[in-house]
């Protein structure tokens, strides 16, 4: 009799333990972060989150040094309805695409007015908030402040001024390892911005309200500008092989006078391993003579995977990662541009990154890449053509004609 009671009691306790277990089990979340966006600094924020939320453990999965590599990986994961990732970092061009595919979960009742307008807009699709800002970004002109000062040169406001500066400095320095200008010529997302910078500065747009507004003459002029840099020695001959982080490494090693890059490159340029620490200046990108200076809007957003089995916990984490405190922490410790306007005047932020004082105007006036559900095809058309022109396998005239013909088919 007692044996039966003991057996029954054990069964009861086992059942109670099984019921109680989920309440005490850790929630394990996995966050996907690009390897170039300082996951080691995000780790510090996640450590704080874990300390404030006992029972929640967050791991990081890193990967991809380009927007395309990241998107390709995430496309595979999401297409398979894989639940292994809970939170995803997305290029600013991707939230609308991921939402349209049903890959991310919307945030209900989120006030987006606290963020910079460009990011509130990028993350809102059909009235729904589909992602939250991680950090802001735009392209800047990095320059060797020491070399410009040494040779009495002001930061260039036109590409012609940049060319003249390169010729003067290279002629005096006589250093065959010193490039004039490094930029993205490889067939990656950065090459879309490469094309658009001088194209925009001529007052032209590519797509407006989903309609193609392509200007062929402006496109030829843009492609000729970049190919001209290769032909006249301002850029190196194999610029068609250069990706975003290649530009960062070249400039950081002291092998370029000027570089076109995103804000993330600032922190590395000031590090212990940098050959140019303390010698770097940042300015708005030059314009074509007679045009207006223009830059490309960047930035990264936090999305919650629609296939995560921890929806509420993942959204709570994203709210934290997108908070003003987190934005300030990443600005001070990672030199990532804030998504909150008032942080550009914050004393702690400006002490850590003084150049942020002038960055807000650049970010606020940066232009977004074409907004269209078929952006992937638009991007592929532009970046592969830019790459072909820079590699010398296509003329600027043929390149502009190809872009026009292909975009007409995509956006008809």
C-alpha positions as CSV (number, residue, x, y, z in Angstrom):
1,X,0.0,0.0,0.0
2,X,2.8,2.4,1.0
3,X,4.7,1.5,-2.1
4,X,1.7,2.4,-4.2
5,X,1.3,5.8,-2.4
6,X,5.1,6.5,-2.9
7,X,4.8,5.7,-6.6
8,X,1.8,7.9,-7.0
9,X,3.5,10.7,-5.0
10,X,6.5,10.5,-7.2
11,X,4.4,10.6,-10.3
12,X,2.6,13.7,-8.9
13,X,5.8,15.5,-8.1
14,X,7.2,14.6,-11.5
15,X,4.1,16.1,-13.2
16,X,4.3,19.2,-11.1
17,X,7.9,19.7,-12.0
18,X,7.1,19.3,-15.7
19,X,4.4,22.0,-15.4
20,X,6.6,24.3,-13.4
21,X,9.7,23.9,-15.5
22,X,8.9,26.5,-18.2
23,X,8.5,29.2,-15.6
24,X,12.1,28.7,-14.5
25,X,13.7,27.8,-17.8
26,X,15.9,30.3,-19.5
27,X,14.6,32.0,-22.6
28,X,17.4,31.7,-25.2
29,X,17.4,34.3,-27.9
30,X,19.8,34.5,-30.9
31,X,20.6,37.8,-32.5
32,X,22.1,38.0,-36.0
33,X,24.6,40.9,-36.3
34,X,26.8,41.8,-39.2
35,X,30.5,41.0,-38.4
36,X,31.5,44.6,-39.6
37,X,29.1,46.3,-37.1
38,X,31.1,45.7,-34.0
39,X,29.3,42.7,-32.4
40,X,31.8,42.9,-29.5
41,X,30.3,46.3,-28.5
42,X,26.7,45.1,-29.0
43,X,27.7,42.2,-26.7
44,X,28.2,44.7,-23.9
45,X,24.6,46.0,-24.3
46,X,23.3,42.4,-24.4
47,X,25.2,41.7,-21.2
48,X,23.4,44.6,-19.5
49,X,20.1,43.3,-20.8
50,X,20.7,39.9,-19.4
51,X,21.6,41.3,-16.0
52,X,18.4,43.3,-16.0
53,X,16.3,40.3,-17.2
54,X,17.3,37.2,-15.3
55,X,16.2,34.1,-17.1
56,X,16.9,35.5,-20.6
57,X,20.1,34.5,-22.4
58,X,21.1,36.1,-25.6
59,X,23.7,34.8,-28.1
60,X,25.1,36.5,-31.2
61,X,25.5,34.9,-34.6
62,X,27.7,37.0,-36.9
63,X,28.3,36.9,-40.6
64,X,28.7,38.7,-43.8
65,X,30.9,41.7,-44.6
66,X,28.6,43.1,-47.2
67,X,24.9,43.8,-47.3
68,X,24.5,41.3,-50.1
69,X,26.2,38.5,-48.2
70,X,24.0,39.2,-45.1
71,X,20.8,39.3,-47.2
72,X,21.7,36.1,-49.1
73,X,22.1,34.3,-45.8
74,X,19.0,35.7,-44.2
75,X,17.0,35.0,-47.3
76,X,18.0,31.3,-47.0
77,X,17.1,31.2,-43.3
78,X,13.8,32.9,-43.7
79,X,12.8,31.0,-46.8
80,X,13.2,27.8,-44.9
81,X,11.1,29.2,-42.0
82,X,14.0,28.5,-39.7
83,X,13.3,29.5,-36.1
84,X,17.0,29.5,-35.1
85,X,17.3,33.3,-35.3
86,X,15.0,35.5,-33.2
87,X,16.4,39.0,-34.0
88,X,17.9,40.2,-37.3
89,X,19.9,43.3,-38.2
90,X,18.8,44.5,-41.6
91,X,20.2,47.1,-44.0
92,X,17.9,50.1,-44.2
93,X,16.8,49.0,-47.7
94,X,15.5,45.7,-46.5
95,X,12.7,46.1,-43.9
96,X,10.0,46.6,-46.5
97,X,11.2,43.6,-48.5
98,X,11.2,41.3,-45.4
99,X,7.8,42.5,-44.3
100,X,6.3,41.9,-47.8
101,X,7.7,38.4,-47.7
102,X,6.1,37.8,-44.3
103,X,9.5,37.2,-42.6
104,X,9.3,39.8,-39.8
105,X,6.7,40.5,-37.1
106,X,5.2,44.0,-36.7
107,X,5.4,46.1,-33.6
108,X,2.0,47.3,-32.3
109,X,1.6,50.8,-30.9
110,X,5.2,51.9,-31.3
111,X,5.8,55.7,-31.4
112,X,8.2,56.3,-34.3
113,X,8.3,60.1,-33.9
114,X,11.3,59.8,-31.5
115,X,13.6,58.7,-34.3
116,X,15.1,60.6,-37.2
117,X,12.4,60.8,-39.8
118,X,14.2,58.8,-42.5
119,X,14.3,55.8,-40.2
120,X,10.8,56.1,-39.0
121,X,9.8,56.1,-42.6
122,X,12.0,53.2,-43.6
123,X,10.6,51.0,-40.9
124,X,6.9,51.8,-41.4
125,X,5.2,49.8,-44.2
126,X,1.5,50.3,-45.0
127,X,1.0,51.9,-41.6
128,X,2.7,49.1,-39.7
129,X,6.0,49.3,-37.9
130,X,8.0,46.4,-39.2
131,X,11.4,47.0,-37.6
132,X,13.1,49.5,-35.2
133,X,16.3,51.5,-35.9
134,X,19.6,50.1,-34.8
135,X,21.8,53.0,-35.9
136,X,21.9,55.7,-38.5
137,X,24.4,56.0,-41.3
138,X,25.3,57.8,-44.5
139,X,28.4,57.9,-46.7
140,X,31.1,60.4,-45.9
141,X,34.4,61.5,-47.4
142,X,37.3,60.5,-45.2
143,X,40.5,62.3,-45.8
144,X,44.1,62.4,-44.5
145,X,43.9,65.6,-42.4
146,X,47.7,65.6,-41.9
147,X,48.4,65.4,-45.6
148,X,45.9,68.1,-46.6
149,X,47.2,70.4,-43.9
150,X,50.8,69.7,-44.9
151,X,50.1,70.7,-48.5
152,X,47.8,73.6,-47.7
153,X,44.6,72.0,-49.1
154,X,41.1,72.4,-47.9
155,X,38.7,69.4,-47.9
156,X,37.3,69.3,-51.5
157,X,33.7,70.3,-52.3
158,X,33.8,69.1,-55.9
159,X,35.3,66.0,-57.5
160,X,37.5,68.3,-59.6
161,X,39.0,69.8,-56.4
162,X,39.6,66.3,-55.1
163,X,41.4,65.3,-58.3
164,X,43.6,68.4,-58.1
165,X,44.4,67.7,-54.4
166,X,45.4,64.1,-55.2
167,X,47.7,65.2,-58.0
168,X,49.4,67.9,-55.8
169,X,49.9,65.5,-52.8
170,X,51.0,62.5,-54.8
171,X,53.4,64.7,-56.8
172,X,55.0,66.0,-53.6
173,X,54.9,62.8,-51.5
174,X,56.3,60.5,-54.3
175,X,54.9,57.5,-52.6
176,X,53.8,54.8,-55.1
177,X,51.7,53.0,-52.3
178,X,49.6,56.1,-51.7
179,X,46.3,55.9,-53.6
180,X,44.3,59.1,-54.3
181,X,40.8,57.8,-53.7
182,X,39.4,54.5,-52.5
183,X,35.7,53.7,-53.1
184,X,33.4,50.7,-53.7
185,X,33.8,49.4,-57.2
186,X,32.9,45.7,-56.6
187,X,29.4,44.6,-57.6
188,X,28.0,45.1,-54.1
189,X,25.4,47.4,-52.6
190,X,28.0,50.1,-52.0
191,X,28.4,50.4,-55.8
192,X,24.8,51.5,-56.1
193,X,25.7,54.5,-53.9
194,X,28.9,55.0,-56.0
195,X,26.7,55.4,-59.1
196,X,24.1,57.6,-57.3
197,X,26.4,60.1,-55.6
198,X,27.4,62.1,-58.8
199,X,24.0,61.2,-60.4
200,X,22.1,62.8,-57.6
201,X,24.5,65.8,-57.4
202,X,23.2,66.7,-60.9
203,X,19.7,67.1,-59.5
204,X,18.4,63.8,-60.9
205,X,16.4,61.0,-59.4
206,X,16.3,57.3,-60.4
207,X,12.8,56.3,-59.2
208,X,10.0,58.6,-58.0
209,X,6.8,57.1,-56.5
210,X,7.7,53.7,-58.1
211,X,8.1,55.3,-61.5
212,X,11.4,55.3,-63.4
213,X,12.8,58.8,-63.8
214,X,16.2,57.8,-65.3
215,X,18.3,60.5,-66.9
216,X,20.7,58.9,-69.4
217,X,23.0,61.9,-69.8
218,X,23.5,62.2,-66.1
219,X,24.1,58.5,-65.8
220,X,26.8,58.7,-68.5
221,X,28.4,61.6,-66.6
222,X,28.4,59.6,-63.4
223,X,30.0,56.5,-64.9
224,X,32.6,58.6,-66.7
225,X,33.6,60.3,-63.5
226,X,34.4,57.0,-61.7
227,X,36.1,55.4,-64.7
228,X,38.0,58.6,-65.2
229,X,39.5,58.2,-61.7
230,X,40.8,54.9,-62.7
231,X,42.2,56.1,-66.0
232,X,44.0,59.1,-64.6
233,X,45.4,57.4,-61.6
234,X,43.3,58.9,-58.9
235,X,41.9,55.4,-58.1
236,X,43.8,52.2,-58.5
237,X,43.4,50.0,-61.6
238,X,41.7,47.2,-59.8
239,X,39.1,49.3,-58.0
240,X,36.4,47.0,-59.5
241,X,37.5,44.4,-56.9
242,X,37.2,46.8,-53.9
243,X,34.4,46.2,-51.4
244,X,33.4,48.4,-48.5
245,X,35.7,46.9,-45.9
246,X,38.6,46.9,-48.4
247,X,38.2,50.7,-48.6
248,X,38.2,50.8,-44.8
249,X,41.4,48.7,-44.5
250,X,43.2,50.6,-47.2
251,X,42.5,54.0,-45.6
252,X,43.3,52.7,-42.1
253,X,46.6,51.4,-43.3
254,X,47.5,54.9,-44.5
255,X,47.4,53.9,-48.2
256,X,44.8,56.4,-49.4
257,X,44.4,60.1,-49.2
258,X,40.7,60.1,-49.6
259,X,38.1,57.3,-49.1
260,X,34.3,57.1,-49.5
261,X,32.9,55.1,-46.7
262,X,30.2,54.7,-44.0
263,X,30.5,56.0,-40.4
264,X,31.5,52.6,-39.0
265,X,35.0,53.2,-40.5
266,X,35.7,56.0,-38.1
267,X,36.1,53.9,-35.0
268,X,38.6,51.6,-36.7
269,X,40.6,54.5,-38.1
270,X,41.2,55.7,-34.5
271,X,42.2,52.3,-33.1
272,X,45.6,51.2,-31.9
273,X,46.2,49.2,-35.1
274,X,45.4,52.2,-37.3
275,X,48.3,53.9,-39.1
276,X,46.2,57.1,-39.4
277,X,44.9,57.5,-35.8
278,X,44.5,61.2,-35.0
279,X,45.1,62.1,-38.7
280,X,41.6,61.6,-40.1
281,X,39.1,64.2,-41.2
282,X,35.5,63.6,-42.3
283,X,33.5,65.8,-44.7
284,X,30.5,65.8,-46.9
285,X,31.0,64.1,-50.2
286,X,32.0,66.3,-53.2
287,X,29.6,67.2,-56.0
288,X,30.1,67.4,-59.7
289,X,31.0,70.9,-60.7
290,X,27.9,73.1,-60.7
291,X,25.9,70.5,-58.8
292,X,24.9,70.0,-55.2
293,X,26.6,67.8,-52.7
294,X,24.7,64.6,-52.1
295,X,25.2,61.5,-50.1
296,X,23.6,58.1,-49.7
297,X,21.4,57.2,-46.7
298,X,22.5,54.1,-44.9
299,X,21.7,52.6,-41.5
300,X,20.6,49.4,-40.0
301,X,17.4,48.2,-38.4
302,X,16.3,45.5,-35.9
303,X,13.7,43.0,-37.1
304,X,12.0,40.2,-35.2
305,X,11.8,36.9,-37.2
306,X,8.3,35.8,-37.9
307,X,9.5,32.3,-37.2
308,X,10.9,33.0,-33.7
309,X,9.3,30.9,-31.0
310,X,9.8,33.8,-28.5
311,X,7.9,36.6,-30.1
312,X,7.3,38.7,-27.0
313,X,10.7,38.2,-25.6
314,X,12.4,39.1,-29.0
315,X,10.3,42.3,-29.3
316,X,11.2,43.3,-25.8
317,X,14.9,42.8,-26.6
318,X,14.6,44.9,-29.8
319,X,12.9,47.7,-27.9
320,X,15.9,47.7,-25.7
321,X,18.4,47.6,-28.5
322,X,16.6,50.5,-30.2
323,X,16.3,52.6,-27.1
324,X,18.0,56.0,-26.6
325,X,20.3,54.5,-24.0
326,X,21.5,51.8,-26.4
327,X,21.9,54.4,-29.2
328,X,24.0,56.6,-27.0
329,X,26.1,53.6,-25.8
330,X,26.9,52.6,-29.4
331,X,27.7,56.2,-30.3
332,X,30.2,56.6,-27.4
333,X,31.7,53.1,-27.6
334,X,31.3,52.1,-31.2
335,X,31.1,55.4,-33.1
336,X,27.8,54.4,-34.7
337,X,25.6,57.3,-35.6
338,X,22.5,57.7,-33.3
339,X,19.0,57.4,-34.5
340,X,17.8,60.0,-32.0
341,X,18.4,63.7,-33.1
342,X,19.2,65.1,-29.7
343,X,22.1,62.7,-29.2
344,X,24.1,64.6,-31.8
345,X,24.3,67.4,-29.2
346,X,25.0,65.1,-26.2
347,X,28.2,66.0,-24.4
348,X,29.3,62.4,-23.9
349,X,28.7,61.5,-27.5
350,X,30.6,64.6,-28.8
351,X,33.5,63.9,-26.4
352,X,33.9,60.4,-27.9
353,X,33.2,61.4,-31.5
354,X,33.6,65.2,-32.0
355,X,32.8,64.9,-35.7
356,X,29.2,63.8,-34.9
357,X,28.5,67.5,-34.3
358,X,28.5,68.0,-38.1
359,X,27.1,64.6,-39.0
360,X,23.4,65.3,-38.2
361,X,22.9,67.7,-41.2
362,X,24.5,65.1,-43.5
363,X,22.3,62.3,-42.2
364,X,19.2,64.4,-42.3
365,X,19.8,65.4,-45.9
366,X,21.1,62.0,-47.2
367,X,19.0,60.5,-50.0
368,X,17.5,57.0,-49.7
369,X,18.1,54.5,-52.5
370,X,15.1,53.9,-54.8
371,X,12.0,52.8,-52.9
372,X,10.4,49.9,-54.8
373,X,9.3,46.3,-54.0
374,X,11.7,45.2,-56.8
375,X,14.7,47.0,-55.3
376,X,16.8,43.8,-55.4
377,X,16.6,43.8,-59.2
378,X,17.2,47.6,-59.4
379,X,20.3,47.1,-57.2
380,X,21.6,44.2,-59.1
381,X,21.3,46.1,-62.4
382,X,23.2,49.2,-61.2
383,X,25.9,47.5,-59.2
384,X,26.9,45.0,-61.8
385,X,27.0,47.7,-64.5
386,X,29.1,50.0,-62.4
387,X,31.5,47.1,-61.8
388,X,31.7,46.3,-65.5
389,X,32.4,49.9,-66.4
390,X,35.2,50.2,-63.8
391,X,36.6,46.8,-64.9
392,X,36.9,48.2,-68.5
393,X,34.6,45.6,-70.1
394,X,31.9,48.2,-70.8
395,X,31.9,51.9,-71.8
396,X,30.1,54.5,-69.7
397,X,27.7,55.1,-72.6
398,X,26.9,51.4,-72.9
399,X,26.6,51.1,-69.2
400,X,24.0,53.9,-69.0
401,X,22.1,52.4,-71.9
402,X,22.1,49.0,-70.2
403,X,20.9,50.4,-66.9
404,X,18.1,52.3,-68.7
405,X,16.9,49.3,-70.7
406,X,16.9,46.9,-67.7
407,X,15.2,49.3,-65.3
408,X,12.5,49.9,-67.9
409,X,11.7,46.2,-67.8
410,X,11.9,46.0,-64.1
411,X,9.8,49.1,-63.3
412,X,7.3,49.1,-66.3
